[in-house]
Amino acid sequence: MQTIKLNIDLNVNQLIEAAKQLSPKERLKLNDAIWNEDVFIPVEHQKIVLDRMAKAKSDPERLLNWEEVSKTL
């Protein structure tokens, strides 16, 4: 396994550019490392999502079609 020691300041755009230089296999490893961490989601946010899901189930007609909406952006 390769290791990289960085002692430099990077802004987000520079970090993204560095990640783009990785091989596809290395990018997958990076993605897994980022997203496999336990992410804390506040209870308030969980309630908002569950509420929206319940509203969508009870009234599917209120949902917007992404293809149509994206054209207006």
Stockholm file with secondary structure:
# STOCKHOLM 1.0

chainA/1-73         MQTIKLNIDLNVNQLIEAAKQLSPKERLKLNDAIWNEDVFIPVEHQKIVLDRMAKAKSDPERLLNWEEVSKTL
#=GR chainA/1-73 SS CCCCCCCSCCCHHHHHHHHHTSCHHHHHHHHHHHHTSCCCCCHHHHHHHHHHHHHHHHCGGGCCCHHHHHHTC
#=GC SS_cons        CCCCCCCSCCCHHHHHHHHHTSCHHHHHHHHHHHHTSCCCCCHHHHHHHHHHHHHHHHCGGGCCCHHHHHHTC
//
